[in-house]
Amino acid sequence: MRNPRPSFFIVHPSLTLDRRPSLFIFHCSLFILLSLFILHSSFFITGCSSSTKPKTGSLSGRVILVNDTGDPSLDPVDFSGVTVALYELAVLDTTIVRINQEYPQIGVQISQETEFDHRLQNPVRVVTTDPDGSYSFDKVTLGTYNLVALKPGWGYSYSYSVPCTETHDQTDIELFPERAVATVNGSAFTFLSGRHYVADAAALFLEPVEIQTGSVIRIAPGESISFYGPITVTEVGGHRFRFTTDNNAYSTAKLDSLETYDRILFASETNNYIHSGLIQAIQNGLQFQNGSAEISNTVFSGGGVSFVGSNLPSTVQSSIIRGFNQVAQNFYGPTTISRNIYAKNTDKCMILYDLEGTVSDNYFVDNWNGIQPFRGNVTIANCAFDRNFKAIAPCASNAQLLDNDFYNDTYNIEFNAYLAQTGTIEYCDPVVTGNNFHYTHKIISNRTRSGLYHNDDWFPSGIVGSINCPNNYWKAADPILVFEGAENLNIIYNPRRIVPNPGAGIR
């Protein structure tokens, strides 16, 4: 019998295989795979460390001090000592951005100009200028920034959305001397675009005033400005004029909040048309003592009150009113309020006192109380209410609530009675129809707490008689929420819409 054919293998001398070829192949394969894994991991780690290192660029330019006052004492000796600060872009409120996109026909399209204030952010980098006005930021992470130049006595200038790229980027800036506002101004006056005006004390303007957009009027905390002559707002360069507080104007340290100034009074008997503005950190609002008032395309941000109308006609349209901690707007005469955004006001957005008026095509979001009609006959139509504690809270009012959209409000409608000085109780007799109530919780409240009373012991309870609420869409099966103590309550909400009203909400 022949011997079996021998097998031959080429092996490393140090390997002991015991003539088992399968074990040898396994060892070799494992060795190769392990080597490849180590090489791959080394390459991966090296590649990550080099690719994730942020790329940088430089940003530089000159700040030029321009004395246009005619006062030779303000001629600069050199351009040194100007602070130039680099800031991240202001974060835009996502709720308002969404509303801007969904309803571009209402409010104001927010931007860096409407949102950025250097006092409310910490800078990324800060430098000062050389004698020729030059400044430079090196090794700045590539991106887009806001650039601020500021010098005491020369105001400050914002350059929005400045790009920093790998190539050299140059931004030149002009600063002009501040103008001090006199306590009494007896001749016609113009607030020039690109200039800063500072009122350290209460100031009066007795003659006509022109406000150019792009001008900045800074008012010392607690002080006020009063205009007794006609007001004209002139558009310059697509910018906005700004009324703001003088609080920490030249600081680069972040503030938690801004100190407010008192008020801006308009006492002219003519029509006061204010538009294309930024009204910031005001405590007692724009106050209109005489004549009619018309506000449009303006952003009101932060403070106590934004607007107080007179007994004459008032119009507020295409504006944003946000962040006020008292009644944001007060109206006393015939009123038209349309195409505005009211957001994050921690008291009432508005009270309409015993008047005829229309509130239409507005968006109310994240407020404590959207609208409080007090007495009078107000029509509230085609508005949207979302995430407010109370959307509409009529008090002794015969308001007409027509074709509105209600979303995630805690209370969509709260009816309130009023105890008059005569001792009689005045109740609501509203019209509620064509509305969409999209949420599934209780909708109508008979709380009878309006916040207009001086003594909690005198709150009346309940609604006498019936309130008809037909032809609305109610997502909730049982939409009525009755509080203890309600008397003779009878709210009739049939017939009901089976599907939402397509004609309700903002048009």
C-alpha positions in Angstrom: 0.0 0.0 0.0 1.4 3.4 -1.0 2.0 6.1 1.6 -0.2 9.2 1.3 1.2 12.2 -0.6 3.0 14.5 1.8 1.9 18.2 2.1 4.4 21.0 2.0 4.1 24.5 3.5 6.3 27.6 3.6 6.2 28.9 7.1 8.0 31.4 9.3 10.6 29.5 11.4 9.2 30.8 14.6 5.7 29.4 13.9 4.9 25.9 15.2 2.1 24.6 13.1 2.0 20.9 14.0 1.4 20.4 10.3 -2.2 21.8 10.7 -2.8 24.0 7.6 -6.2 25.4 8.7 -4.8 26.8 11.9 -1.9 28.4 10.1 -4.2 30.1 7.6 -6.4 31.4 10.5 -3.3 32.9 12.2 -2.1 34.6 9.1 -5.5 36.0 8.3 -5.9 37.3 11.8 -2.5 39.0 11.7 -3.3 40.7 8.4 -6.7 41.9 9.5 -5.2 43.3 12.8 -2.5 45.1 10.9 -5.0 46.7 8.5 -7.2 47.7 11.4 -4.3 49.5 13.2 -3.3 51.3 10.0 -6.9 52.3 9.3 -7.5 53.5 12.8 -4.3 55.6 12.8 -5.3 57.2 9.6 -8.8 57.9 10.8 -7.6 59.5 14.0 -5.1 61.6 12.2 -7.6 62.6 9.5 -10.2 63.7 12.1 -7.8 65.8 14.1 -6.7 67.7 11.1 -10.2 68.1 9.4 -12.1 69.3 12.5 -9.7 72.0 13.3 -11.7 75.2 12.6 -10.5 77.3 9.7 -9.7 80.9 10.5 -9.4 84.2 8.7 -8.8 87.9 9.4 -11.0 90.9 9.5 -9.7 94.5 9.5 -10.5 98.0 8.4 -10.4 101.6 9.6 -12.6 103.7 11.9 -12.8 107.3 10.7 -13.9 110.1 13.0 -15.8 112.7 11.0 -16.6 116.0 12.7 -19.6 117.4 10.9 -20.8 119.7 13.6 -19.0 122.8 12.6 -17.4 123.0 16.1 -13.6 122.9 15.6 -13.0 121.8 19.2 -14.3 118.4 18.2 -11.8 117.9 15.4 -10.0 114.6 16.2 -6.2 114.7 16.8 -6.0 111.1 15.7 -8.3 108.2 15.3 -6.9 106.0 18.1 -8.8 104.6 21.1 -11.9 103.6 19.3 -13.2 100.3 20.7 -14.1 97.8 17.9 -15.9 94.6 19.1 -16.8 91.5 17.2 -20.1 89.7 18.1 -21.9 86.6 17.2 -25.1 87.2 15.3 -28.1 87.8 17.5 -30.3 84.7 17.7 -33.6 85.3 15.9 -36.7 84.3 17.8 -37.8 81.1 16.2 -41.5 81.7 16.9 -41.4 85.1 15.2 -39.3 83.7 12.3 -42.0 81.0 11.8 -44.8 83.6 11.8 -42.8 85.8 9.4 -42.5 82.8 7.0 -46.1 81.6 7.4 -47.7 85.1 7.3 -45.3 87.5 5.6 -48.1 90.1 5.2 -48.2 90.8 9.0 -45.8 92.3 11.5 -42.1 93.1 10.6 -39.6 90.7 9.1 -37.1 90.5 11.9 -33.4 90.7 11.2 -30.1 91.6 12.8 -31.1 95.2 12.7 -34.3 94.6 14.7 -32.7 92.0 17.1 -29.1 92.9 17.8 -28.0 95.1 20.8 -24.4 95.0 21.8 -25.3 95.5 25.4 -27.2 92.2 25.6 -24.3 90.0 24.3 -20.7 89.3 25.2 -18.3 90.1 22.4 -16.1 87.4 20.7 -13.1 89.7 20.5 -12.4 93.3 21.4 -9.6 95.6 20.0 -8.8 99.3 19.9 -7.8 101.4 16.9 -4.3 102.7 16.1 -3.7 106.4 15.5 -4.7 106.1 11.9 -7.9 104.4 12.9 -6.9 100.9 11.7 -8.1 97.8 13.6 -7.5 94.1 12.9 -8.9 90.8 14.1 -6.6 87.8 13.3 -7.3 84.1 13.6 -11.1 84.5 13.7 -13.2 81.4 13.1 -14.7 81.7 9.6 -18.3 82.9 9.7 -20.5 85.9 9.8 -20.5 88.5 12.7 -21.8 91.8 13.8 -19.2 94.5 14.1 -19.5 97.4 16.5 -17.4 100.5 16.8 -17.9 102.8 19.8 -16.2 105.7 21.3 -17.5 107.9 24.2 -18.7 111.2 22.7 -18.9 109.7 19.2 -21.7 107.3 19.4 -21.6 103.7 18.2 -22.0 102.1 14.8 -23.3 98.7 13.9 -22.2 96.7 10.8 -24.5 93.7 10.5 -23.7 90.3 9.1 -20.0 91.0 8.3 -18.3 87.9 6.7 -15.0 86.6 7.9 -13.4 84.5 5.2 -10.0 82.9 4.5 -9.2 85.9 2.3 -8.6 89.3 3.9 -11.9 91.1 4.7 -12.0 94.9 5.1 -14.8 96.9 6.8 -14.4 100.7 7.1 -16.6 102.6 9.6 -17.5 106.3 10.1 -18.3 107.7 13.5 -19.8 111.2 14.1 -19.8 113.3 17.3 -22.8 112.8 19.6 -25.3 115.6 19.7 -26.5 116.6 23.2 -30.2 117.3 23.3 -31.1 120.6 25.0 -33.9 120.6 27.6 -35.9 123.2 25.5 -35.6 123.3 21.7 -37.5 126.3 20.3 -36.8 125.9 16.6 -37.3 123.2 13.9 -35.0 120.2 14.5 -33.8 117.2 12.4 -32.5 114.0 13.8 -29.9 113.0 11.1 -29.3 109.5 9.9 -26.2 107.9 11.3 -25.9 110.3 14.2 -26.5 109.8 17.9 -28.5 112.2 20.0 -28.4 112.0 23.8 -31.0 113.4 26.2 -29.5 113.4 29.7 -32.6 115.2 31.1 -36.2 115.7 30.1 -36.3 117.4 26.7 -39.0 119.5 25.0 -39.3 120.2 21.2 -41.7 123.1 20.5 -41.5 123.3 16.7 -41.6 120.7 13.8 -39.3 117.7 14.0 -38.0 115.5 11.3 -36.7 112.0 12.3 -34.5 110.4 9.6 -34.3 106.7 9.7 -30.9 105.6 10.7 -30.8 108.1 13.6 -30.3 107.0 17.2 -32.0 108.9 20.0 -30.7 107.7 23.4 -32.6 108.8 26.5 -31.2 108.6 30.0 -33.0 106.1 32.3 -36.0 107.7 33.9 -36.1 110.7 31.5 -38.5 111.6 28.7 -38.8 113.5 25.4 -41.9 115.6 24.5 -42.8 116.8 21.0 -45.3 119.7 20.7 -44.9 120.3 17.0 -45.6 118.1 14.0 -43.5 115.0 13.4 -42.2 113.8 10.1 -40.3 110.5 9.6 -38.1 110.4 6.5 -36.8 107.1 5.0 -33.0 107.1 4.5 -31.1 104.2 3.2 -33.6 101.5 4.2 -32.6 101.8 7.9 -34.8 102.3 11.0 -34.7 105.1 13.5 -34.1 103.9 17.1 -35.3 105.3 20.4 -33.4 103.6 23.1 -32.0 103.9 26.6 -28.6 105.5 27.2 -27.9 102.7 29.7 -24.3 101.4 29.3 -24.0 102.7 25.8 -20.2 102.3 25.7 -19.8 99.1 27.6 -18.8 95.8 26.1 -19.9 93.9 29.2 -23.2 92.0 28.8 -26.2 93.3 30.8 -29.0 91.1 32.0 -31.5 93.8 31.1 -31.7 97.4 30.1 -32.7 100.3 32.4 -35.8 102.0 30.9 -36.5 105.6 30.1 -39.8 107.2 30.9 -41.9 108.1 27.8 -42.1 109.8 24.5 -45.0 112.3 24.4 -46.6 113.5 21.1 -48.8 116.6 21.8 -49.3 118.0 18.3 -52.9 118.3 17.2 -52.0 117.1 13.7 -51.8 113.4 12.6 -48.8 111.8 14.2 -47.5 109.2 11.8 -44.7 107.1 13.2 -43.2 104.4 11.1 -40.0 102.4 10.4 -38.8 102.6 13.9 -37.3 100.6 16.8 -38.7 101.6 20.2 -36.7 99.9 22.9 -36.6 99.9 26.7 -39.5 102.3 27.3 -41.4 102.3 30.6 -44.5 104.4 29.9 -44.8 104.2 26.2 -45.4 106.5 23.2 -48.1 108.8 24.6 -50.4 110.7 22.2 -52.1 113.6 23.9 -53.7 115.4 21.0 -54.4 114.6 17.3 -54.6 111.1 15.8 -51.9 108.5 16.1 -50.8 106.1 13.4 -48.0 103.5 14.0 -46.7 101.2 11.3 -43.7 99.0 10.5 -42.3 99.5 13.9 -40.8 97.1 16.5 -41.5 97.7 20.2 -39.2 95.7 22.4 -39.1 95.4 26.2 -40.2 97.7 29.0 -43.5 98.5 30.7 -45.9 100.0 28.2 -45.5 100.5 24.4 -48.4 102.8 23.4 -51.0 105.0 25.1 -53.6 106.4 22.7 -55.8 109.5 23.2 -59.6 109.8 22.7 -58.9 110.6 19.1 -58.4 107.9 16.4 -55.5 105.5 16.8 -54.1 103.0 14.3 -51.4 100.4 14.9 -50.5 98.2 12.0 -47.8 96.0 10.6 -45.7 96.1 13.8 -44.3 93.8 16.5 -45.0 94.4 20.2 -43.1 92.1 22.5 -41.6 91.7 25.9 -43.6 94.3 27.9 -44.4 93.6 31.6 -47.4 96.0 32.0 -50.4 96.6 29.7 -48.5 96.8 26.4 -51.1 99.1 24.7 -53.9 101.3 26.0 -56.6 102.6 23.6 -59.3 105.2 24.4 -60.7 106.4 21.1 -61.8 104.9 17.8 -59.2 102.2 17.1 -57.9 100.1 14.2 -55.3 97.4 15.1 -54.3 95.2 12.2 -51.5 92.9 10.9 -49.4 93.0 14.1 -47.5 90.3 16.0 -47.9 90.4 19.9 -45.4 88.1 21.6 -44.2 87.3 25.1 -45.9 90.1 26.9 -46.3 89.2 30.5 -49.4 91.3 31.2 -52.3 92.2 28.8 -51.3 93.0 25.2 -54.0 95.6 25.1 -57.0 97.1 26.8 -59.6 98.9 24.7 -61.5 101.2 27.0 -65.2 101.8 26.1 -64.7 102.4 22.4 -65.6 101.4 18.9 -62.8 99.6 17.1 -61.5 96.7 15.1 -58.8 94.2 15.9 -58.1 92.1 12.9 -55.4 89.9 11.3 -53.1 89.9 14.3 -51.1 87.0 15.7 -51.0 86.7 19.6 -48.4 84.2 20.9 -47.0 83.4 24.4 -48.7 86.3 26.1 -50.5 86.3 29.5 -53.6 88.0 28.1 -54.1 88.8 24.4 -57.1 91.3 24.3 -59.3 92.9 27.0 -62.2 94.9 25.6 -63.6 96.9 28.5 -67.2 98.0 27.8 -67.7 99.3 24.3 -68.3 97.4 21.0 -65.1 96.0 19.6 -64.9 93.6 16.7 -62.1 91.0 17.0 -61.8 89.1 13.7 -59.5 86.9 11.8 -56.8 86.8 14.5 -54.7 83.8 15.6 -54.2 83.0 19.3 -51.6 80.5 20.4 -50.1 79.5 23.7 -51.5 82.5 25.6 -52.8 82.1 29.1 -55.9 84.0 28.2 -56.6 84.8 24.5 -59.6 87.2 24.8 -61.1 88.4 28.1 -64.0 90.8 27.5 -65.2 92.7 30.6 -68.7 94.2 30.5 -68.2 94.3 26.7 -70.5 93.5 23.8 -67.5 92.4 21.7 -68.0 90.5 18.4 -65.5 87.6 18.2 -65.6 86.5 14.6 -63.6 84.0 12.5 -60.6 83.7 14.7 -58.3 80.7 15.1 -57.6 79.5 18.7 -54.8 77.0 19.3 -53.1 76.1 22.5 -54.3 78.8 24.9 -55.1 77.9 28.5 -58.4 79.9 28.2 -59.5 80.9 24.8 -62.3 83.2 26.0 -62.9 84.5 29.6 -66.1 86.5 30.2 -65.9 89.1 33.0 -68.5 91.2 34.7 -67.8 94.6 36.1 -69.0 96.3 39.3 -69.7 99.9 38.4 -69.5 102.8 40.8 -73.3 103.0 40.9 -73.3 99.5 42.5 -74.7 97.8 39.4 -73.1 94.9 37.8 -72.4 95.1 34.1 -72.2 91.8 32.1 -70.9 90.7 28.7 -73.3 90.3 25.8 -70.9 89.1 23.0 -71.3 87.6 19.6 -69.1 84.5 19.1 -69.3 82.9 15.7 -67.3 81.5 12.9 -64.3 80.7 15.1 -62.1 77.6 15.1 -61.2 76.2 18.5 -58.5 73.7 17.6 -57.6 72.5 21.1 -59.3 69.7 23.0 -59.4 71.2 26.5 -62.1 73.4 28.0 -62.6 76.6 26.0 -64.9 79.2 27.6 -64.2 80.3 31.2 -66.7 82.1 33.5 -63.9 83.1 35.9 -65.1 86.7 36.2 -61.6 87.9 37.2 -60.6 90.8 34.9 -57.9 92.5 36.9 -59.7 95.9 36.5 -61.0 95.9 40.1 -59.5 97.6 43.1 -60.7 95.2 45.7 -60.9 91.4 45.4 -63.8 91.4 47.8 -66.0 93.0 45.1 -65.6 90.5 42.3 -69.1 89.8 40.9 -69.8 86.2 39.9 -71.4 84.7 36.9 -73.2 85.8 33.7 -76.8 86.7 33.8 -78.8 85.4 30.8 -77.6 83.4 27.8 -74.6 83.8 25.5 -75.0 82.4 22.0 -71.9 80.9 20.4 -73.3 79.2 17.3 -71.5 78.1 14.1 -68.1 77.6 15.6 -65.8 74.7 15.2 -65.1 73.1 18.6 -62.6 70.3 18.8 -63.4 69.7 22.4 -66.5 67.6 23.1 -67.6 69.8 26.0 -66.1 73.3 25.6 -67.5 75.1 28.6 -65.6 75.5 31.8 -67.7 76.9 34.7 -66.1 78.1 37.9 -67.7 77.7 41.3 -70.1 80.6 42.1 -71.3 81.1 38.5 -75.0 82.1 38.4 -77.6 81.5 35.7 -75.0 80.5 33.2 -76.3 79.4 29.9 -73.9 79.3 27.0 -75.3 77.9 23.8 -72.7 76.6 21.3 -75.0 74.6 19.0 -75.2 74.3 16.0 -71.5 73.3 15.7 -69.3 73.2 12.7 -68.2 69.6 11.8 -65.0 70.9 10.2 -62.9 74.1 10.7 -64.1 77.3 9.1 -61.7 77.8 6.1 -62.4 81.6 6.3 -61.1 81.9 9.9 -57.7 83.1 10.9 -55.3 85.6 9.4 -56.1 86.4 5.8 
